[in-house]
Amino acid sequence: MPTPMEKSLGHVYWRELDGLRAVCIIFTIANHTRGKYWFINGTIGVDVFFALSGFLITTLLIRERNKTGLICLPCFYIRRFFRITPLYYLTVALYFPAVWIAWRATHDPRGLHNFGSALPWLLAFCSEFRPDEAGATFGHAWTLGIEEKYYIIWPLIFGSVAAISRTKLRLIMFLPLAILWPYESMFRGYVALLCGSLLAFAVSTEGSRAHKIVMTTSTHVWFGAMSIGYLVTFVIPDHRTNLLISIPATAFIAAITLKERDVYKRLLSTPGIWQLGTLTYAIYLCHRLVGHVVEQLFDKFHLRSGLGEFAVVYFMAVAVGYGLHRSVEMPFINFGKTLSDRAKKKGTV
């Protein structure tokens, strides 16, 4: 549901975006489940997440500036901090007993050693930089490291980016191609975030060329482009080719938010789907822990990996994610909103 801050700024709550998150997390869980089918490229889930984050955060910043005339940076950072960090650090803490139990069961010290090596990187939200010898425990935290840095840096440069010329804007857009090209994960993450952010700027003015293109082009076109990009990722096994999914995904996201009537908007806004989407962050954080438990159970009872294992992991991750969402995530989100409102009222901005 829309937050009090969003209501006060006249923000619109897009259920379809939560619906899209619900679909993306299915691919992510499938990617991390044993016995997945060859035609599943689960890595594309996070690529759509990146594009969605860039588009949504920039749109909210634009709306706040248009509504109030400025951006309350302390308020933004307070809300982001309590939205992201409490549940994240709780998940890191849960890995301590999980790794210890695994060590007791296997008597293999490598898990403990790897987790100890990875811990500084995890605590600093820098998992995307951790060395290979730190292992893969909580490996999917690399996406959160990229997003956290975006949340910190992007609002700071938001005002200057909004004021510069289109030529300079294009230079900013292509700069990461030269700097980040050797680093597959960071390249695909930051470029997708940047594309989402720039498209949010481009369509924010009604009547602009980008706005007209998004509004007049069938959403089937963007979905088709994403589908073609998905097929290409099997032909060219390089994570950077996932941008062929995330780039058209930005236009798809813009279309389903801007258009009042759209088949994809209607499907993704279906009750049950968008509500599952609100649990996505909690599910994303816990699904590997849940997956390890399910793997042990399937091995113990000699069950076959594949669709059945995926189904168990998915439904258990939803159940655990729901519990974390209600007991930890939402209370801290609401606390962050309260602190943000107080900061604004006290004139600290």
N, C-alpha and C positions, 0 to 999 in steps of 0.2 A: 504494500500500500504506500501511497505518497507520504513522505515525512512531513512534519510540521514546517521545517525549513523550506521544503519544496513547495508546499502550499503557499507560504508567505511570499515566495518569489514568483508565483504563478507558473511553476513547473508542471509539466504533464507527466503522469506516471504511465509508462509504456509497458503494458502487460506483455506485449509481443516480444520485447527484449528479454524478459525473464523466460518466456517460452523458448526463445532461441537458445538461451543458456541451458535450459533443460535438455535440449537436443544435443548440444555440444558435449555435455558431461557424459552422455552415453558413449560417444566416440572415445573420450579420454579413458573411461573405465575399461572399455573394450581393448584399448591399446595396452593396458597394463594387466590384462587377464591372460593367463596361459591358454594356449590352444585356440587363439583367435583365427578367424578365417583369413585367407590370403587377400581377399578383396576389401578388408577393413584397414584403412589408414587412419588410425585413431589419433595421430598427431595433429590432424587438422582442427580438432576441437579447440586447442589453445590458440590457434591462429585466428579463428573467428572471435574468440574471447579478446584477443589483442585489438582487433579492428573495432569491436564493440566498445571496449573501454576508451579508446581514443576518441571515438565519435561521441559517446555519451558524456564523458567528463568535459570535453570541450563545449558541447552544447549547453551543459549546465552552467559553465563559466560564462558563456555568451549571454545566456538568459539572465544570470545574476547581474552582469554588467549593464545590460539593457534596462533591467528593472530598477536597480539602485544607483547606477552610475559608477560603481566601483566593484572591485573584487575583495571580499574579506578573506585575505590569505590565512590569518590565524584561525578563523572559523573553519576554513576548508581543511587545514592540516589537523585540527582537533577532531573533526568528523572522520577523516581518513584514518587517523591513528587508532581511534576506538573501533572503527569498522574492521580494520585489518589485523592489528597486532595482538589483541588479547587471545583470540581463538588460534592464531598462528602459533604463539608461544606455548599455549596449552598443548597443541599437537606435538610440538617439539618435545615437551616434557613427557608426553605419553610414549615417545619412542624410547625413553630410558628403561622402563620396565619391559617393553617389548623386546628390545635388544638383549636385555639381561636374561629373559626367559628363553630366547633363542639360543643364547650361549649355554645356558644350563641344559638345554635339550640336546645340543649338538656337540658341546665341548670344543667348539671352534672359536678361537679368540679373534678371528679376523673381523667378525661383525662388531665387536666391542671397539676394536682398534679403529676400524673405518668410521664408526659413528663419532668416536672421540676426535678424529681428524676433521670430520665434516662439521662438527658442532660450532666452531668459531664462524664459519661461513654461513651456517644456518642462522645463528643468532644475529648476525649483521645483515641479514637479507641479501647476501651476496653468493648464493648457491650457484649462480651461473658462472662464477669465477673459480669454484673449488677444483682442485687438481684431481686427476683420475685416481690417485692412490687413496683419496678420501672415500672411495666407494660410492654406491648409489643409494644409500639409505636416505629416505625422504628426497629422492632425486628430483621429483617434480616441483620442488620449491624453487627451481631456477626461474620459472615463469613469474613467481611472486617477487623475486629480486628485480626483474626487469620492470614490472608494473610499479613497484614501490618507488623506484628511481624516477619513473615517469611522473608519478603523483607529486614528487618533491620538486622536480625541475620545471615541468611544463607550466604550472600556474605562475611561476616566477617570470617566465618569458612570454606569457600569454599576451600581455598588453603590447609588448613591442612587436610581436608577430602580427597582431591584429592591425598594426599601423603601417607596416612596411609595404612596399610595392609588390606586385605580382611576380616581377622578375626575381626579386630577392627571395620571395616565398618559394619559388621553384628551386633556387639554389639551396635553400635550407632543406627542401624536400630531398634533393639528390645527394646532399653531403654525406648522410649515413651510408650510402652505397659504396663510397670510397673508403670510409673509415672502418666500417663493420663487416665488409664483404668476407674477410677470412674467417669470421666467427659466425658459424651457421645459426646458432640459437639466438644470439643477440641481434644479428642482422634481421632475421625474420620477425623477431619480436618488436624491435624499435621501428622498423619500417612500417609494419602493420599498424602500430600505434600512431605513427606519424600520418599515415594515409587516412586513418579514421579521423584524426584531429583536423587535418587540412580539409577534408570533405565537409566536416561540420561547419567550418568557416565558409566554405564555398556555397553551401545550401542555406545558410542562415539568413541570407537576403532574398526575400521573395521576389521573383522576377529575374534573378541572376541566371546566367547560362546554365550553371550546374544545377540550380533548382529546377529549371525548365526541363533539363534532360532527365533528371530523376523522376519528375512528375509525369512526363509524357511517355517515358519508356516503360514497356511492360516489365513487371517484376520477374516474369518468367525469363527474360533475357539475362538478368543478373544471376538468377538461380542456375540457368543453363551454363553461364560462364564459370560459375563456381564448380559445377559438375564436370565440365571439361578440364578445369584445373585439377580437380581431384583425380581424374584419370591420368593426367600427365605425371602426377607424383609417383605413379607406379612405373612409368617409363624412365623417368629421370630421378633416381633415388638420392636426391639432395634436398635437405630440409628447406633450402632457400626457394625451391620451386613451390613450396607451400604458399608463397606470396601470390601465386596464381589463383589461390582460393581466397586468401584474406583480402586482396585488393578488390575483386568484384563483391566480396562480402560487405565492404564498406558501403557500396552503392545499394546493395540489397537491404542493409540496415537502415540507410537513409530513406529508402522507398517505403518500407513497412511502417516507419514512424511518421512520415510526412503525409502519406496517402490515407484518406479517411476510409476508403473501401479497397480492400485488397485480400485476395484469397489466402496468402501466406499470413497476413496480419490476423485474419480471422482464425486460422488454424492454430497459430502460436498463442493466441489469446484465449484459447479454450480453457475453461476451468479444469484444474487438475494439472495441465501442462505448465501454465505460467506459475502456479503455486509451487510445483516442484522446482521451478527455476529459482525461486527465492531461497532454496536450500543449497544452491550450487556451490557456494564458497565452502560451506561446512562439509559437503560431500567431497569436494575436491581435496580438502585437507586430509580427510580421514580415510579415503577409499583404499589407499595402499596398505594402511594398517589392517583394515578389514580384509583386504585381499590376501594378506599373509596368513591370517587366521583361517580363511576359507581354504587356502592351498593346503595347509596342514591337515585340515579335516578331510579334504578330498584324498590326500595321500594316505591318511590313516585308514580310511575305509575303501581304498583302492577304487575310487570313482574316477571316471574319465573326465579329463579337462575338456573345455569347449563351451558350448552354449549354456549348458547347465551350470557350469562354474561361474560364467559371466552373470547369469540371472541371479544366483545366490549372492555374489559380490554386490551387484547393483542394488538389490532390495535391502541387503544388510547395510550398505553404505547410506541409503536413503533413510533407514530407520535411525542409524547412529547420527547422521547429519541433522535429522529433525531434532533429536535430543540436544545436540550441541547448539543448534540454531536457537531453540527456545530457552535453554538454560544459560548459555554463555553469549552467543553472538548478539541477539536482540537486546538483552539488558545493557551490554556495553555500548551498542549503537545508540540506544536511547540516552545513556549517560553522556556520551559524546555530544549528542544534540543539545542536551541541557547545558553543558559547559560552553558549547559554541554560542548558544543564545545569550548566556551570561556575559561572555567576552564581548559580544557585539553591543549589548546594552551598556556595558561599562565604558564604552568608547575606547577600547584598546586598539581599534583599527582606524 
